Amino acid sequence: MRSDPPTSTLPIFAVSGLTKVYRTGDVEVRALNGVDLALEAGEMAVMLGPSGSGKSTLLNIVGGLDRPTEGSVKFKGMELSGASDRQLTAYRRDHVGFVFQFYNLIPSLTAWENVALITEVAAKPMAPGDALALVGLESRMNHFPAQLSGGEQQRVAIARAIAKRPDVLLCDEPTGALDSATGIIVLEALARVNEETGATTAIITHNAGIRKIAHRVFTFLDGRIASSEINETRVKPSEVTW
């Protein structure tokens, strides 16, 4: 696997002083507390840390699902933190693919049809069959979710996310509901997508072993990035110790 993070003149994301505060009555929770971060186009980043450390909040903000209390988020130089709801909707539609722990497939639709829903609204989609082939499901595209294993359903969710040809793939605990063997298959699909499409890929996980497949690893603690490191030698998903 490619060891060095891709480089470009402009990072895909430039995050500066990012703070997110949730308030309920007199109670204030600082989910993010002055985070600075840059992600390069085409790199794979893994984000580690305990629950409540700010990982998901960061992904929600850079993905345009939430807004910061303070700070700046730029996507390819475009400021997101002051964008309108309409601008954020267009940003999510045209540039971002999401993969969550739970697959959120429509039970009454086949794998092909679940992916086709996205391609109907995307500006430059790939064919649903091509997206499913990229994650190794070309032989299962006419099956319904109930006829698929958990790992296969997650790979359909990945195919759905990438079918719009996003610049960014944001994955929140994509292997969290899977056993080790199935999780490795899902990681292989993500690694293949990153390599073949060039989508910047960020993976949130509690599994420290997954860090070895990334170009860079960010460790979160108490709403801050406690450390970041570059993997000098990356490993294939099949070599990850669960």
VOBA-1610 file (N, C-alpha, C; in pm, whole numbers, padded with zeros to 5 digits, always signed):
BEGIN
Met+00084-00120+00000Met+00000+00000+00000Met+00087+00124+00000Arg+00038+00230-00065Arg+00112+00355-00070Arg+00137+00406+00071Ser+00262+00438+00104Ser+00298+00475+00241Ser+00287+00624+00266Asp+00326+00706+00169Asp+00328+00850+00191Asp+00192+00912+00162Pro+00146+01003+00249Pro+00022+01073+00220Pro+00033+01153+00092Pro-00073+01154+00009Pro-00068+01239-00109Pro-00052+01385-00067Thr+00007+01464-00152Thr+00025+01606-00122Thr-00034+01689-00234Ser-00081+01806-00199Ser-00134+01899-00298Ser-00105+02039-00247Thr-00124+02139-00336Thr-00096+02276-00294Thr-00201+02326-00196Leu-00321+02271-00201Leu-00429+02314-00114Leu-00490+02193-00046Pro-00497+02190+00087Pro-00557+02073+00152Pro-00705+02061+00120Ile-00755+01940+00122Ile-00898+01921+00098Ile-00979+01983+00211Phe-00929+01969+00336Phe-00989+02033+00452Phe-00882+02112+00527Ala-00914+02233+00566Ala-00831+02312+00655Ala-00919+02358+00771Val-00894+02303+00888Val-00974+02331+01007Val-00888+02411+01104Ser-00944+02521+01154Ser-00867+02609+01243Ser-00952+02655+01360Gly-00903+02631+01481Gly-00969+02679+01601Gly-01111+02629+01618Leu-01138+02507+01571Leu-01276+02457+01569Leu-01325+02424+01709Thr-01435+02486+01746Thr-01496+02466+01877Thr-01645+02440+01859Lys-01696+02341+01934Lys-01839+02313+01932Lys-01887+02299+02076Val-01982+02383+02113Val-02037+02383+02248Val-02186+02350+02241Tyr-02226+02250+02319Tyr-02367+02216+02332Tyr-02416+02266+02468Arg-02531+02330+02469Arg-02585+02383+02595Arg-02724+02327+02619Thr-02747+02278+02741Thr-02878+02236+02786Thr-02904+02302+02920Gly-02987+02406+02918Gly-03007+02483+03040Gly-02878+02550+03082Asp-02835+02523+03205Asp-02710+02580+03256Asp-02590+02491+03230Val-02614+02375+03170Val-02506+02279+03145Val-02442+02306+03008Glu-02311+02317+03007Glu-02235+02341+02885Glu-02137+02227+02861Val-02144+02169+02742Val-02051+02061+02704Val-01971+02107+02583Arg-01839+02108+02599Arg-01751+02147+02488Arg-01707+02020+02416Ala-01777+01988+02307Ala-01747+01866+02231Ala-01616+01879+02155Leu-01587+02001+02106Leu-01459+02032+02043Leu-01406+02159+02105Asn-01274+02163+02123Asn-01216+02275+02197Asn-01090+02325+02127Gly-01109+02396+02016Gly-00995+02456+01947Gly-00914+02360+01865Val-00981+02283+01776Val-00912+02182+01695Val-00855+02245+01568Asp-00728+02215+01540Asp-00662+02251+01415Asp-00628+02123+01340Leu-00661+02120+01211Leu-00643+01996+01135Leu-00639+02028+00987Ala-00554+01956+00913Ala-00555+01965+00767Ala-00552+01824+00711Leu-00637+01798+00614Leu-00639+01669+00545Leu-00608+01692+00398Glu-00517+01611+00345Glu-00476+01627+00206Glu-00568+01547+00114Ala-00579+01592-00009Ala-00658+01521-00109Ala-00602+01380-00129Gly-00689+01282-00121Gly-00650+01144-00149Gly-00595+01066-00033Glu-00577+01128+00083Glu-00519+01053+00194Glu-00626+00976+00272Met-00580+00875+00344Met-00665+00800+00436Met-00620+00833+00577Ala-00715+00883+00658Ala-00686+00919+00796Ala-00773+00836+00889Val-00714+00791+00998Val-00788+00720+01103Val-00792+00809+01226Met-00910+00818+01288Met-00930+00901+01406Met-00969+00814+01523Leu-00882+00814+01624Leu-00901+00730+01742Leu-00936+00816+01862Gly-00992+00751+01965Gly-01021+00821+02089Gly-01144+00765+02156Pro-01158+00786+02285Pro-01274+00734+02358Pro-01403+00804+02317Ser-01516+00745+02353Ser-01645+00808+02329Ser-01649+00945+02395Gly-01703+01042+02325Gly-01712+01177+02380Gly-01588+01261+02361Ser-01489+01211+02286Ser-01365+01287+02269Ser-01372+01387+02155Gly-01479+01385+02076Gly-01497+01485+01971Gly-01485+01436+01829Lys-01456+01307+01809Lys-01433+01254+01674Lys-01556+01271+01585Ser-01670+01223+01631Ser-01792+01228+01549Ser-01837+01372+01527Thr-01822+01456+01628Thr-01858+01597+01613Thr-01776+01661+01502Leu-01647+01631+01498Leu-01563+01685+01391Leu-01610+01638+01255Leu-01637+01507+01241Leu-01681+01455+01112Leu-01813+01516+01070Asn-01904+01536+01165Asn-02033+01596+01132Asn-02017+01740+01082Ile-01921+01811+01139Ile-01902+01951+01098Ile-01833+01958+00962Val-01726+01882+00941Val-01659+01888+00810Val-01747+01828+00701Gly-01841+01740+00741Gly-01933+01683+00643Gly-02054+01770+00616Gly-02064+01884+00683Gly-02176+01974+00659Gly-02305+01934+00725Leu-02298+01843+00824Leu-02418+01801+00896Leu-02442+01887+01021Asp-02342+01959+01065Asp-02352+02042+01185Asp-02267+02166+01164Arg-02286+02263+01251Arg-02212+02388+01241Arg-02128+02408+01366Pro-02012+02470+01352Pro-01929+02495+01470Pro-01980+02615+01549Thr-01945+02618+01676Thr-01972+02736+01758Thr-01871+02846+01725Glu-01746+02806+01708Glu-01639+02899+01670Glu-01543+02826+01578Gly-01463+02904+01506Gly-01358+02846+01424Gly-01394+02841+01277Ser-01298+02793+01200Ser-01310+02792+01054Ser-01295+02651+01000Val-01379+02617+00900Val-01366+02492+00825Val-01367+02527+00678Lys-01258+02497+00609Lys-01252+02524+00466Lys-01240+02394+00389Phe-01320+02382+00283Phe-01314+02269+00191Phe-01260+02322+00058Lys-01141+02278+00020Lys-01075+02327-00101Lys-01074+02479-00104Gly-01052+02540+00012Gly-01045+02684+00020Gly-01179+02753+00040Met-01289+02678+00028Met-01422+02736+00045Met-01464+02728+00192Glu-01501+02842+00250Glu-01540+02846+00390Glu-01678+02782+00409Leu-01682+02677+00494Leu-01808+02607+00520Leu-01880+02662+00642Ser-01805+02716+00737Ser-01865+02751+00866Ser-01969+02862+00854Gly-01961+02942+00747Gly-02060+03048+00728Gly-02156+03020+00615Ala-02155+02896+00562Ala-02239+02862+00448Ala-02386+02855+00488Ser-02474+02884+00394Ser-02618+02874+00417Ser-02660+02727+00416Asp-02781+02700+00463Asp-02833+02564+00460Asp-02836+02509+00317Arg-02873+02592+00223Arg-02879+02549+00083Arg-02739+02515+00031Gln-02642+02597+00067Gln-02505+02571+00024Gln-02451+02441+00086Leu-02483+02417+00213Leu-02438+02294+00277Leu-02504+02172+00215Thr-02631+02184+00179Thr-02699+02072+00113Thr-02631+02039-00019Ala-02598+02140-00097Ala-02529+02118-00224Ala-02390+02060-00201Tyr-02323+02108-00098Tyr-02190+02055-00064Tyr-02197+01907-00030Arg-02291+01868+00056Arg-02305+01726+00092Arg-02340+01642-00030Arg-02431+01692-00112Arg-02475+01617-00230Arg-02363+01595-00329Asp-02284+01697-00354Asp-02186+01693-00463Asp-02048+01644-00422His-02014+01653-00293His-01874+01631-00256His-01849+01527-00146Val-01951+01489-00069Val-01928+01408+00051Val-02008+01278+00047Gly-01940+01168+00078Gly-02006+01040+00098Gly-01995+01001+00245Phe-02103+00951+00302Phe-02106+00912+00442Phe-02125+00762+00455Val-02050+00702+00551Val-02070+00562+00588Val-02078+00557+00740Phe-02187+00500+00792Phe-02208+00496+00936Phe-02202+00351+00987Gln-02205+00337+01118Gln-02200+00203+01177Gln-02320+00119+01134Phe-02436+00183+01124Phe-02557+00112+01083Phe-02587+00149+00939Tyr-02628+00051+00860Tyr-02620+00060+00716Tyr-02729+00149+00655Asn-02846+00157+00718Asn-02954+00245+00671Asn-02993+00217+00527Leu-02997+00089+00491Leu-03045+00052+00358Leu-03198+00044+00361Ile-03260+00065+00246Ile-03405+00053+00235Ile-03438-00094+00212Pro-03510-00158+00306Pro-03530-00303+00299Pro-03601-00352+00174Ser-03689-00270+00117Ser-03770-00313+00003Ser-03699-00295-00130Leu-03577-00244-00128Leu-03500-00223-00250Leu-03380-00317-00255Thr-03343-00360-00374Thr-03224-00442-00390Thr-03099-00358-00365Ala-02986-00428-00360Ala-02859-00356-00344Ala-02842-00256-00458Trp-02868-00299-00580Trp-02855-00210-00697Trp-02946-00090-00682Glu-03070-00112-00641Glu-03166-00002-00628Glu-03128+00093-00516Asn-03073+00041-00405Asn-03028+00127-00296Asn-02919+00223-00344Val-02829+00173-00426Val-02722+00258-00480Val-02777+00353-00585Ala-02871+00304-00667Ala-02926+00387-00775Ala-02997+00511-00722Leu-03050+00504-00600Leu-03116+00621-00541Leu-03022+00741-00538Ile-02895+00716-00506Ile-02797+00824-00500Ile-02758+00872-00638Thr-02744+00780-00731Thr-02698+00818-00864Thr-02800+00906-00937Glu-02926+00897-00895Glu-03030+00977-00959Glu-03018+01125-00926Val-02953+01158-00814Val-02944+01299-00773Val-02801+01353-00783Ala-02706+01267-00815Ala-02565+01310-00820Ala-02534+01377-00954Ala-02438+01469-00950Ala-02402+01544-01071Ala-02321+01460-01169Lys-02234+01374-01117Lys-02145+01297-01204Lys-02134+01153-01152Pro-02244+01080-01147Pro-02244+00948-01082Pro-02173+00841-01165Met-02129+00737-01095Met-02089+00616-01164Met-02211+00525-01170Ala-02209+00426-01257Ala-02321+00333-01266Ala-02331+00253-01137Pro-02454+00226-01088Pro-02469+00150-00963Pro-02393+00018-00966Gly-02397-00050-01079Gly-02325-00177-01089Gly-02175-00161-01076Asp-02122-00052-01128Asp-01978-00026-01116Asp-01940+00001-00971Ala-02025+00076-00901Ala-01997+00105-00759Ala-02000-00023-00677Leu-02095-00110-00704Leu-02104-00237-00631Leu-01987-00329-00667Ala-01944-00326-00792Ala-01828-00407-00831Ala-01703-00361-00760Leu-01690-00230-00738Leu-01572-00177-00672Leu-01558-00229-00529Val-01670-00264-00465Val-01665-00319-00329Val-01688-00470-00329Gly-01677-00532-00447Gly-01681-00678-00457Gly-01818-00740-00448Leu-01922-00668-00490Leu-02058-00721-00477Leu-02130-00732-00612Glu-02055-00747-00719Glu-02119-00755-00850Glu-02215-00874-00860Ser-02190-00980-00784Ser-02277-01098-00791Ser-02396-01091-00696Arg-02404-00983-00615Arg-02510-00974-00514Arg-02601-00853-00536Met-02588-00787-00650Met-02656-00659-00667Met-02808-00670-00674Asn-02860-00790-00706Asn-03005-00806-00713Asn-03065-00865-00586His-02985-00873-00481His-03033-00924-00353His-03085-00809-00267Phe-03184-00841-00185Phe-03238-00745-00090Phe-03154-00746+00038Pro-03157-00637+00116Pro-03075-00633+00238Pro-03091-00754+00329Ala-03213-00805+00343Ala-03235-00920+00430Ala-03166-01046+00380Gln-03127-01047+00254Gln-03058-01162+00194Gln-02906-01146+00199Leu-02860-01036+00260Leu-02717-01007+00266Leu-02667-01015+00409Ser-02540-01052+00424Ser-02478-01050+00557Ser-02454-00906+00601Gly-02417-00890+00729Gly-02388-00756+00779Gly-02276-00689+00701Gly-02171-00764+00673Gly-02060-00707+00597Gly-02099-00670+00456Glu-02183-00752+00393Glu-02230-00720+00258Glu-02318-00595+00259Gln-02403-00582+00362Gln-02485-00463+00372Gln-02399-00338+00389Gln-02292-00350+00470Gln-02205-00234+00488Gln-02135-00199+00358Arg-02099-00300+00279Arg-02035-00271+00151Arg-02134-00209+00052Val-02260-00245+00060Val-02361-00175-00020Val-02367-00028+00022Ala-02360-00003+00154Ala-02361+00134+00203Ala-02240+00211+00152Ile-02124+00145+00144Ile-02004+00211+00089Ile-02025+00240-00060Ala-02079+00141-00133Ala-02105+00162-00276Ala-02201+00278-00297Arg-02302+00287-00213Arg-02398+00398-00222Arg-02327+00531-00198Ala-02235+00533-00102Ala-02163+00658-00070Ala-02069+00701-00182Ile-02008+00605-00250Ile-01907+00640-00351Ile-01967+00657-00490Ala-02092+00617-00509Ala-02151+00621-00642Ala-02163+00763-00696Lys-02165+00861-00607Lys-02170+01001-00651Lys-02032+01056-00687Arg-01929+00971-00676Arg-01789+01010-00696Arg-01750+01126-00603Pro-01762+01106-00472Pro-01734+01215-00379Pro-01585+01246-00370Asp-01554+01368-00334Asp-01416+01405-00304Asp-01374+01349-00169Val-01473+01330-00079Val-01448+01294+00060Val-01539+01180+00100Leu-01483+01082+00170Leu-01561+00971+00226Leu-01540+00972+00377Leu-01647+00998+00451Leu-01642+01009+00596Leu-01710+00888+00658Cys-01634+00813+00738Cys-01681+00684+00789Cys-01678+00685+00942Asp-01794+00672+01004Asp-01805+00675+01149Asp-01831+00534+01200Glu-01728+00471+01255Glu-01734+00334+01307Glu-01789+00236+01203Pro-01731+00232+01083Pro-01788+00146+00978Pro-01777-00003+01007Thr-01688-00042+01100Thr-01676-00184+01135Thr-01726-00212+01276Gly-01790-00113+01338Gly-01827-00125+01479Gly-01926-00236+01509Ala-02011-00272+01411Ala-02112-00375+01434Ala-02072-00509+01374Leu-01945-00523+01336Leu-01903-00641+01262Leu-01797-00721+01337Asp-01792-00852+01309Asp-01685-00934+01365Asp-01556-00905+01289Ser-01445-00960+01338Ser-01315-00924+01283Ser-01300-00963+01136Ala-01342-01084+01098Ala-01326-01127+00960Ala-01407-01041+00865Thr-01529-01009+00905Thr-01615-00925+00821Thr-01564-00782+00819Gly-01516-00734+00934Gly-01462-00599+00941Gly-01344-00581+00847Ile-01259-00682+00837Ile-01144-00673+00747Ile-01189-00662+00603Ile-01294-00734+00565Ile-01347-00725+00428Ile-01396-00584+00400Val-01463-00523+00497Val-01511-00385+00482Val-01394-00289+00470Leu-01290-00308+00552Leu-01171-00222+00543Leu-01103-00238+00407Glu-01101-00359+00356Glu-01043-00381+00223Glu-01120-00302+00117Ala-01252-00299+00132Ala-01334-00222+00037Ala-01303-00073+00048Leu-01287-00022+00171Leu-01256+00120+00189Leu-01117+00153+00133Ala-01021+00064+00158Ala-00886+00088+00107Ala-00884+00087-00046Arg-00960-00003-00105Arg-00966-00010-00252Arg-01029+00117-00309Val-01136+00163-00244Val-01201+00286-00289Val-01105+00405-00280Asn-01033+00413-00169Asn-00936+00522-00151Asn-00829+00519-00259Glu-00778+00400-00288Glu-00671+00387-00387Glu-00722+00416-00529Glu-00840+00365-00562Glu-00885+00369-00701Glu-00962+00495-00737Thr-01029+00558-00639Thr-01105+00678-00670Thr-01035+00805-00624Gly-00939+00791-00530Gly-00870+00908-00478Gly-00950+00989-00379Ala-01061+00935-00331Ala-01143+01007-00233Ala-01069+01015-00100Thr-01055+01135-00047Thr-01000+01151+00088Thr-01090+01075+00184Thr-01032+00987+00264Thr-01110+00896+00348Thr-01073+00914+00493Ala-01172+00945+00576Ala-01152+00959+00720Ala-01235+00852+00790Ile-01170+00774+00877Ile-01236+00663+00945Ile-01228+00684+01096Ile-01343+00695+01160Ile-01350+00697+01306Ile-01360+00554+01355Thr-01281+00520+01455Thr-01286+00384+01509Thr-01237+00382+01653His-01285+00282+01728His-01230+00255+01861His-01121+00148+01854Asn-01107+00087+01737Asn-01014-00024+01720Asn-00876+00029+01682Ala-00784+00027+01778Ala-00651+00084+01755Ala-00574+00011+01645Gly-00606-00116+01620Gly-00537-00191+01517Gly-00558-00135+01377Ile-00672-00069+01357Ile-00704-00015+01225Ile-00611+00100+01189Arg-00550+00161+01287Arg-00461+00276+01261Arg-00351+00242+01161Lys-00313+00116+01151Lys-00199+00079+01068Lys-00227+00087+00918Ile-00355+00098+00878Ile-00384+00105+00735Ile-00383+00250+00684Ala-00373+00346+00776Ala-00389+00487+00740Ala-00258+00552+00699His-00269+00661+00622His-00152+00746+00600His-00119+00821+00729Arg-00226+00874+00795Arg-00205+00947+00920Arg-00309+00906+01023Val-00269+00918+01149Val-00356+00881+01262Val-00368+01000+01355Phe-00491+01033+01391Phe-00518+01141+01486Phe-00584+01082+01609Thr-00530+01112+01726Thr-00587+01064+01852Thr-00654+01181+01924Phe-00781+01162+01956Phe-00861+01267+02021Phe-00874+01241+02170Leu-00878+01350+02246Leu-00901+01341+02390Leu-00960+01473+02437Asp-01076+01465+02503Asp-01139+01583+02563Asp-01157+01698+02463Gly-01203+01664+02343Gly-01234+01767+02245Gly-01116+01825+02171Arg-00999+01768+02189Arg-00878+01816+02123Arg-00807+01700+02052Ile-00719+01733+01960Ile-00632+01633+01902Ile-00509+01621+01992Ala-00501+01509+02063Ala-00392+01490+02158Ala-00261+01458+02086Ser-00270+01389+01972Ser-00149+01356+01897Ser-00185+01323+01754Ser-00088+01335+01665Ser-00103+01292+01526Ser+00028+01229+01483Glu+00019+01130+01397Glu+00139+01061+01352Glu+00121+01014+01209Ile+00232+01006+01138Ile+00233+00951+01002Ile+00280+00806+01010Asn+00209+00718+00942Asn+00252+00580+00935Asn+00364+00566+00832Glu+00481+00540+00880Glu+00593+00521+00787Glu+00575+00396+00703Thr+00516+00293+00764Thr+00489+00168+00693Thr+00344+00130+00716Arg+00263+00138+00613Arg+00123+00099+00623Arg+00110-00051+00599Val+00001-00107+00651Val-00025-00249+00629Val-00157-00264+00553Lys-00173-00379+00491Lys-00300-00410+00425Lys-00405-00443+00531Pro-00533-00421+00502Pro-00637-00457+00600Pro-00629-00602+00645Ser-00588-00692+00556Ser-00580-00834+00594Ser-00472-00860+00699Glu-00382-00764+00720Glu-00275-00780+00818Glu-00309-00714+00951Val-00427-00651+00961Val-00466-00585+01084Val-00498-00688+01191Thr-00445-00664+01311Thr-00479-00747+01427Thr-00597-00684+01498Trp-00707-00757+01502Trp-00832-00703+01555Trp-00828-00692+01707
//
